[in-house]
Amino acid sequence: MKYRFTYDTHIGGRAENQDAVGTTDAPFGRLIVICDGMGGPRGGSIAAQMAVEGVIHEIEQSTMVDARTALHIAIQKANFEIFKKSKTEEGLDGMGTTIAVLLLMNDKALIAHVGDSRIYHVREGKILSRTSDHSKVNEMVSRGIISTDEARIHPDANVITKALGVKPIVELEFQETSFLANDLFILCTDGIWGMVDETEMIQYLQDTTNLENGVHQIIQDIDTMGRQQNSEYDNMTVAVLRTGSDARSTPVGSMSFNGSSWQLKNLLLIGSALLNVILLGLIIWLALSNNTSPTTEGPLDQEQGSDTLQTLEKLSNYKSQIDSSLEEQLADLLAKDEEIGSKNETIESLGDKNNQLRKRIKRLAVVIDTLQAKIRRSDNYIMTYRQEMEAKMIGLEDQLTRQNNVDSLILAKNQELMKRNDSIENQIKNYKEEIKFLKANQKKRSKTNNHEEDI
């Protein structure tokens, strides 16, 4: 099946582009995935990229027969990987992402989404279907509190109620739809549909000759609009696929012969029976025609009998060939029935394994919740202990301050005592010199007195 496809993504007015988009030609058909990440400066872009790459890889490697089951498993695996990374890597707690997936097959289009990234199915400028946002404002619209136009500019327009990576298991929403030639599928994040209404968006992307121009123009105009408003407008991502002139899917819900060999077998058996009845009627008619002819034998009668026998022989041979062909087709269908039965058993086995995996995931979620509760209790204990230690540190700092004050006083006293000691030592020195002087004078006097006595 032919189709035309293009996409573009733009950072908008943000510091980082947390949108992601990817596509591949998968075994089931053309797969397109867009995501809008959330959760801090790093978490949003990581979650969105993990979702896109994880779903594409899983679908490319899938051995499932049913496309919906394969897509469901792929999205659940991506969800769990994001959830696990957010709980085990520092700085990524709380990260998540929206997701919108289109799988275009030969007989139908399969749509899956979580969050408020949208997929539109448009035919001749009219919206046939649109995914329903998992958001707070959409719930308000559903309850009749606000209108659709009010929801687009509501302060809580970015608040979503479902996302990948928030819980171990995510609840998905699926749609199946048929399509015709020149139908348009639009995948976009809220950075697109939140800035222009649906009618304007479709007008941008209705160009049947050049999808790239429409995608480029809508992003350029929204970027200009955001700059003029001087706001931190959101990242923008849009992907557009237009089915080719040869596209015509089986209406969803109608009978399809793919994977229903028992219907073909019954139809062939009925056809064989009808053909046998017709051939038997021809043989009887020819026989009766031959018996009702004139009884007079002659060259003409012999020729008619010979022609009748030849005709009967040809019809009999033709019937044998048809029966042989029908038998071969029935044998082939029986072989296909056995193959389908084997695949169904495999699907049931995988379904059991999937249920077991879900139970394990639920048990793991309980363990994770328990660990988180323990971590929270540990955090509370650490916080209490830290507060107590901080109070003790403050007390010690006060004691240290008082001790420093005492030390300062002691130092000042020591300095004063040292000065007084120096003063006393100077006085003692002076006294010693004075005593020495007095002793010298006394000695001198003594000598003078002795001399006088001798005279």
C-alpha positions as CSV (number, residue, x, y, z in Angstrom):
1,M,0.0,0.0,0.0
2,K,1.3,3.5,-0.9
3,Y,1.3,6.4,1.4
4,R,3.1,9.7,2.0
5,F,4.6,10.6,5.4
6,T,6.5,13.4,7.0
7,Y,7.2,14.8,10.5
8,D,9.0,17.6,12.3
9,T,9.8,18.6,15.9
10,H,10.9,22.0,17.3
11,I,12.2,23.1,20.7
12,G,9.7,26.0,20.9
13,G,10.3,28.5,23.7
14,R,11.8,26.0,26.1
15,A,15.4,25.4,27.1
16,E,15.2,21.7,25.9
17,N,13.1,19.7,23.5
18,Q,11.4,17.0,25.6
19,D,9.3,15.8,22.7
20,A,10.4,12.7,20.7
21,V,9.2,11.1,17.5
22,G,10.2,7.9,15.6
23,T,8.9,5.7,12.8
24,T,9.7,2.4,11.1
25,D,8.4,-0.1,8.6
26,A,7.5,-2.9,11.0
27,P,6.3,-6.4,10.1
28,F,2.7,-5.4,10.7
29,G,2.9,-2.1,8.8
30,R,4.1,1.5,9.1
31,L,4.6,2.4,12.8
32,I,4.7,6.0,14.0
33,V,5.3,7.0,17.6
34,I,5.3,10.5,19.2
35,C,5.9,11.4,22.9
36,D,5.9,14.4,25.1
37,G,8.1,14.0,28.2
38,M,7.8,15.4,31.6
39,G,9.8,15.5,34.9
40,G,12.6,18.0,35.4
41,P,15.4,19.2,33.2
42,R,16.6,15.7,32.2
43,G,13.8,13.3,33.0
44,G,11.3,14.4,30.3
45,S,13.6,14.0,27.3
46,I,14.9,10.7,28.7
47,A,11.4,9.3,29.2
48,A,10.2,10.4,25.8
49,Q,13.2,8.9,24.0
50,M,13.0,5.7,25.9
51,A,9.3,5.3,25.0
52,V,9.9,5.9,21.3
53,E,12.9,3.7,21.0
54,G,11.5,0.9,23.2
55,V,8.2,0.6,21.3
56,I,9.9,0.6,17.9
57,H,12.5,-2.0,18.9
58,E,9.8,-4.3,20.5
59,I,7.5,-4.1,17.4
60,E,10.4,-4.7,15.0
61,Q,11.5,-7.8,17.0
62,S,8.0,-9.1,17.8
63,T,7.0,-12.6,16.8
64,M,3.4,-12.1,17.8
65,V,0.6,-12.8,15.3
66,D,-1.9,-10.2,16.6
67,A,-0.7,-6.6,16.0
68,R,-2.8,-5.2,18.9
69,T,-1.3,-7.7,21.4
70,A,2.2,-6.9,20.1
71,L,1.6,-3.2,20.5
72,H,0.1,-3.6,23.9
73,I,3.1,-5.6,25.1
74,A,5.6,-3.1,23.5
75,I,4.0,-0.1,25.3
76,Q,3.8,-1.9,28.6
77,K,7.5,-2.9,28.4
78,A,8.5,0.7,27.6
79,N,6.3,1.9,30.5
80,F,8.0,-0.5,33.0
81,E,11.5,0.4,31.8
82,I,10.8,4.1,32.3
83,F,9.3,3.4,35.7
84,K,12.2,1.3,36.8
85,K,14.8,3.9,35.6
86,S,12.9,6.7,37.5
87,K,13.1,4.7,40.7
88,T,16.7,3.6,40.4
89,E,18.6,6.5,39.0
90,E,19.2,9.7,41.0
91,G,17.5,12.8,39.7
92,L,14.9,11.0,37.5
93,D,12.2,10.3,40.1
94,G,8.8,11.4,38.8
95,M,9.7,11.4,35.1
96,G,7.2,10.2,32.5
97,T,5.8,10.8,29.1
98,T,2.7,10.8,27.0
99,I,2.6,8.5,23.9
100,A,0.5,8.3,20.7
101,V,1.0,5.4,18.3
102,L,-0.3,4.8,14.8
103,L,0.2,1.4,13.2
104,L,-1.1,1.5,9.6
105,M,-1.7,-2.0,8.2
106,N,-3.1,-3.1,4.9
107,D,-6.6,-3.9,6.3
108,K,-6.9,-1.3,9.1
109,A,-5.3,1.4,11.3
110,L,-4.5,0.6,14.9
111,I,-4.3,3.6,17.3
112,A,-3.0,3.6,20.9
113,H,-2.4,6.5,23.3
114,V,-1.7,7.6,26.9
115,G,-1.9,11.2,28.0
116,D,-2.8,14.2,25.9
117,S,-0.7,13.7,22.7
118,R,-3.4,13.3,20.0
119,I,-4.1,11.4,16.8
120,Y,-6.6,12.7,14.3
121,H,-8.2,10.8,11.4
122,V,-9.3,13.2,8.7
123,R,-11.2,12.7,5.5
124,E,-11.9,15.4,3.0
125,G,-11.2,18.1,5.6
126,K,-13.6,16.5,8.2
127,I,-12.4,14.9,11.5
128,L,-13.7,11.3,11.6
129,S,-12.1,10.5,15.0
130,R,-9.8,11.9,17.6
131,T,-8.1,10.4,20.6
132,S,-9.6,11.5,23.9
133,D,-7.1,13.3,26.2
134,H,-6.3,11.8,29.5
135,S,-6.2,15.2,31.2
136,K,-7.8,17.2,34.0
137,V,-9.4,19.7,31.6
138,N,-10.9,16.9,29.4
139,E,-12.6,15.4,32.4
140,M,-14.0,18.9,33.1
141,V,-15.2,19.1,29.4
142,S,-16.8,15.6,29.8
143,R,-18.7,16.8,32.9
144,G,-19.8,20.0,31.1
145,I,-17.9,22.3,33.4
146,I,-15.9,24.0,30.6
147,S,-16.1,24.0,26.7
148,T,-13.5,22.6,24.4
149,D,-12.2,26.1,23.5
150,E,-11.9,27.0,27.2
151,A,-10.0,23.7,27.8
152,R,-7.3,24.7,25.3
153,I,-6.4,27.9,27.3
154,H,-7.3,26.7,30.8
155,P,-4.5,27.1,33.5
156,D,-4.6,23.3,34.1
157,A,-4.4,22.4,30.4
158,N,-1.0,20.7,30.9
159,V,-2.2,18.6,33.8
160,I,-2.5,15.0,32.6
161,T,-4.1,12.1,34.5
162,K,-2.2,9.2,32.8
163,A,1.4,8.9,31.6
164,L,4.0,6.3,30.9
165,G,6.5,5.6,33.6
166,V,4.4,6.8,36.6
167,K,3.2,3.3,37.6
168,P,4.5,-0.2,36.8
169,I,1.4,-1.0,34.6
170,V,-0.3,1.7,32.5
171,E,-3.9,1.7,31.3
172,L,-3.9,2.1,27.5
173,E,-6.6,3.2,25.2
174,F,-6.9,1.5,21.8
175,Q,-8.9,2.3,18.7
176,E,-9.2,0.4,15.4
177,T,-10.4,2.2,12.3
178,S,-10.8,1.6,8.6
179,F,-9.5,4.0,6.0
180,L,-9.8,5.1,2.4
181,A,-7.6,6.6,-0.2
182,N,-6.3,10.1,0.6
183,D,-7.3,9.8,4.3
184,L,-5.1,11.9,6.6
185,F,-3.7,10.8,10.0
186,I,-2.2,13.6,12.2
187,L,-0.2,12.8,15.3
188,C,0.7,15.9,17.4
189,T,1.7,16.9,20.9
190,D,-0.1,19.7,22.9
191,G,2.5,22.2,21.7
192,I,0.6,22.0,18.3
193,W,-3.1,21.6,19.2
194,G,-2.8,23.8,22.2
195,M,-1.8,26.8,20.1
196,V,-4.2,26.5,17.1
197,D,-7.7,25.1,16.9
198,E,-8.5,21.9,15.0
199,T,-9.9,23.7,11.9
200,E,-6.8,25.8,11.4
201,M,-4.5,22.8,12.0
202,I,-6.3,20.7,9.3
203,Q,-6.1,23.7,6.9
204,Y,-2.4,23.8,7.3
205,L,-2.0,20.0,6.7
206,Q,-4.6,19.5,3.9
207,D,-2.2,20.1,1.1
208,T,-2.4,16.9,-1.0
209,T,0.7,17.7,-3.1
210,N,3.3,18.7,-0.4
211,L,2.9,17.5,3.2
212,E,6.3,18.9,4.1
213,N,5.2,22.5,3.4
214,G,2.2,22.2,5.6
215,V,4.2,20.7,8.5
216,H,6.9,23.3,8.2
217,Q,4.4,26.2,8.0
218,I,2.4,25.3,11.0
219,I,5.5,24.9,13.2
220,Q,7.0,28.2,11.8
221,D,3.7,30.1,12.5
222,I,3.3,28.7,16.0
223,D,6.9,29.6,16.8
224,T,6.3,33.2,15.6
225,M,3.1,33.3,17.6
226,G,4.9,32.2,20.7
227,R,7.7,34.7,20.3
228,Q,5.2,37.5,19.9
229,Q,3.4,36.5,23.1
230,N,6.8,36.5,24.8
231,S,6.0,33.3,26.7
232,E,7.8,30.0,27.3
233,Y,5.6,28.2,24.8
234,D,5.9,24.4,24.6
235,N,7.9,22.0,22.4
236,M,6.1,21.2,19.1
237,T,5.9,17.9,17.3
238,V,3.7,16.8,14.4
239,A,3.7,13.8,12.1
240,V,1.4,13.4,9.1
241,L,0.5,10.4,7.0
242,R,-1.7,10.5,3.9
243,T,-2.9,7.2,2.4
244,G,-2.3,6.6,-1.3
245,S,-4.7,6.2,-4.1
246,D,-4.6,2.4,-3.8
247,A,-5.5,2.4,-0.1
248,R,-8.7,0.7,0.9
249,S,-9.0,-1.2,4.2
250,T,-11.5,-3.8,5.3
251,P,-14.2,-2.0,7.3
252,V,-13.7,-2.8,11.0
253,G,-16.3,-5.2,12.2
254,S,-17.0,-6.7,8.8
255,M,-16.1,-10.3,7.7
256,S,-12.5,-10.7,6.7
257,F,-11.1,-13.9,5.2
258,N,-7.6,-13.2,6.6
259,G,-7.1,-15.7,9.4
260,S,-10.6,-17.2,8.9
261,S,-9.9,-20.3,6.8
262,W,-12.9,-22.2,8.2
263,Q,-15.2,-19.6,6.3
264,L,-13.3,-20.2,3.1
265,K,-13.6,-24.0,3.6
266,N,-17.3,-23.8,4.1
267,L,-17.7,-21.6,1.0
268,L,-15.7,-24.0,-1.1
269,L,-17.7,-27.0,0.1
270,I,-21.0,-25.2,-0.7
271,G,-19.6,-24.2,-4.1
272,S,-18.5,-27.8,-4.8
273,A,-22.0,-29.1,-3.9
274,L,-23.7,-26.6,-6.1
275,L,-21.3,-27.4,-9.0
276,N,-22.0,-31.1,-8.6
277,V,-25.8,-30.4,-8.7
278,I,-25.4,-28.3,-11.8
279,L,-23.3,-30.9,-13.6
280,L,-25.7,-33.6,-12.5
281,G,-28.6,-31.6,-13.9
282,L,-26.8,-31.1,-17.2
283,I,-26.1,-34.9,-17.5
284,I,-29.8,-35.7,-16.8
285,W,-30.9,-33.1,-19.2
286,L,-28.7,-34.4,-22.0
287,A,-29.8,-38.0,-21.2
288,L,-33.4,-37.0,-21.4
289,S,-32.8,-35.0,-24.6
290,N,-31.2,-38.1,-26.1
291,N,-34.1,-40.4,-25.1
292,T,-36.8,-38.1,-26.4
293,S,-35.2,-38.0,-29.9
294,P,-36.9,-40.0,-32.8
295,T,-36.3,-43.8,-32.5
296,T,-35.4,-44.1,-36.1
297,E,-31.8,-45.1,-36.3
298,G,-29.6,-43.5,-39.0
299,P,-26.4,-41.5,-39.4
300,L,-27.9,-38.4,-37.8
301,D,-29.0,-40.4,-34.6
302,Q,-25.5,-41.9,-34.3
303,E,-23.9,-38.5,-34.6
304,Q,-26.2,-37.0,-31.9
305,G,-25.5,-40.0,-29.6
306,S,-21.8,-39.6,-30.2
307,D,-21.9,-35.8,-29.5
308,T,-23.9,-36.5,-26.3
309,L,-21.4,-39.1,-25.1
310,Q,-18.5,-36.7,-25.9
311,T,-20.2,-33.8,-24.0
312,L,-20.9,-36.1,-21.0
313,E,-17.3,-37.2,-21.0
314,K,-16.0,-33.6,-21.2
315,L,-18.4,-32.6,-18.3
316,S,-17.2,-35.6,-16.3
317,N,-13.6,-34.7,-16.8
318,Y,-14.2,-31.1,-16.0
319,K,-16.0,-32.1,-12.8
320,S,-13.1,-34.4,-11.8
321,Q,-10.6,-31.5,-12.4
322,I,-12.7,-29.2,-10.3
323,D,-13.1,-31.8,-7.5
324,S,-9.4,-32.4,-7.5
325,S,-8.7,-28.6,-7.3
326,L,-11.2,-28.2,-4.5
327,E,-9.6,-31.1,-2.6
328,E,-6.2,-29.5,-3.0
329,Q,-7.5,-26.2,-1.7
330,L,-9.3,-28.0,1.2
331,A,-6.1,-29.8,2.1
332,D,-4.3,-26.5,2.0
333,L,-6.9,-24.9,4.2
334,L,-6.8,-27.7,6.6
335,A,-3.0,-27.3,6.9
336,K,-3.5,-23.6,7.5
337,D,-6.1,-24.4,10.1
338,E,-3.6,-26.5,11.9
339,E,-1.0,-23.8,11.6
340,I,-3.5,-21.2,13.0
341,G,-4.4,-23.6,15.8
342,S,-0.8,-23.9,16.7
343,K,-0.3,-20.1,16.6
344,N,-3.5,-19.7,18.7
345,E,-2.0,-22.1,21.3
346,T,1.2,-20.0,21.2
347,I,-0.9,-16.8,21.7
348,E,-2.7,-18.4,24.6
349,S,0.6,-19.5,26.1
350,L,2.0,-16.0,25.7
351,G,-1.2,-14.7,27.2
352,D,-0.7,-16.9,30.2
353,K,2.9,-15.7,30.4
354,N,1.7,-12.2,30.1
355,N,-0.7,-12.7,33.0
356,Q,2.1,-14.2,35.0
357,L,4.3,-11.3,34.1
358,R,1.6,-8.9,35.2
359,K,1.3,-10.7,38.5
360,R,5.0,-10.5,38.9
361,I,5.0,-6.8,38.1
362,K,2.2,-6.3,40.6
363,R,4.2,-8.1,43.3
364,L,7.2,-6.1,42.3
365,A,5.1,-2.9,42.6
366,V,4.2,-4.0,46.1
367,V,7.8,-4.6,46.9
368,I,8.7,-1.2,45.5
369,D,6.0,0.5,47.5
370,T,7.3,-1.3,50.6
371,L,10.8,-0.1,49.9
372,Q,9.6,3.4,49.2
373,A,7.8,3.4,52.5
374,K,11.0,2.2,54.2
375,I,12.9,4.9,52.4
376,R,10.5,7.5,53.6
377,R,10.7,6.2,57.1
378,S,14.5,6.3,56.8
379,D,14.4,9.8,55.4
380,N,12.2,10.9,58.4
381,Y,14.6,9.3,60.8
382,I,17.6,10.9,59.1
383,M,15.9,14.2,59.1
384,T,15.0,13.9,62.8
385,Y,18.6,12.9,63.6
386,R,19.9,15.7,61.4
387,Q,17.8,18.2,63.3
388,E,19.0,16.8,66.6
389,M,22.6,17.0,65.5
390,E,22.1,20.6,64.2
391,A,20.6,21.5,67.6
392,K,23.6,20.0,69.4
393,M,26.0,21.7,67.0
394,I,24.3,25.0,67.8
395,G,24.8,24.3,71.5
396,L,28.4,23.3,71.0
397,E,29.0,26.5,68.9
398,D,27.5,28.5,71.8
399,Q,29.8,26.7,74.3
400,L,32.7,27.3,72.0
401,T,31.9,31.0,71.7
402,R,31.7,31.3,75.5
403,Q,35.0,29.3,75.9
404,N,36.6,31.6,73.3
405,N,35.4,34.6,75.4
406,V,36.9,33.1,78.5
407,D,40.1,32.4,76.7
408,S,40.2,36.0,75.5
409,L,39.8,37.2,79.1
410,I,42.5,34.8,80.3
411,L,44.8,36.0,77.5
412,A,44.2,39.6,78.4
413,K,44.9,38.8,82.1
414,N,48.1,37.0,81.2
415,Q,49.3,39.9,79.1
416,E,48.5,42.2,82.0
417,L,50.3,39.9,84.5
418,M,53.3,39.8,82.1
419,K,53.4,43.5,82.0
420,R,53.3,43.7,85.7
421,N,56.0,41.0,85.9
422,D,58.2,43.0,83.6
423,S,57.6,46.1,85.7
424,I,58.5,44.2,88.9
425,E,61.6,42.7,87.3
426,N,62.7,46.2,86.3
427,Q,62.1,47.4,89.9
428,I,64.1,44.5,91.3
429,K,66.9,45.3,88.8
430,N,66.9,48.9,89.9
431,Y,66.9,47.8,93.6
432,K,69.9,45.5,93.0
433,E,71.8,48.3,91.3
434,E,71.0,50.6,94.1
435,I,72.1,48.0,96.7
436,K,75.3,47.4,94.8
437,F,75.9,51.2,94.7
438,L,75.2,51.4,98.4
439,K,77.5,48.5,99.2
440,A,80.3,50.1,97.1
441,N,79.8,53.4,99.0
442,Q,79.9,51.5,102.3
443,K,83.1,49.7,101.3
444,K,84.7,53.0,100.3
445,R,83.7,54.6,103.5
446,S,85.1,51.7,105.5
447,K,88.5,52.1,103.8
448,T,88.5,55.8,104.5
449,N,87.8,55.2,108.2
450,N,90.6,52.7,108.4
451,H,93.0,55.0,106.8
452,E,92.1,57.8,109.2
453,E,92.7,55.5,112.2
454,D,96.1,54.6,111.0
455,I,97.1,58.2,110.8
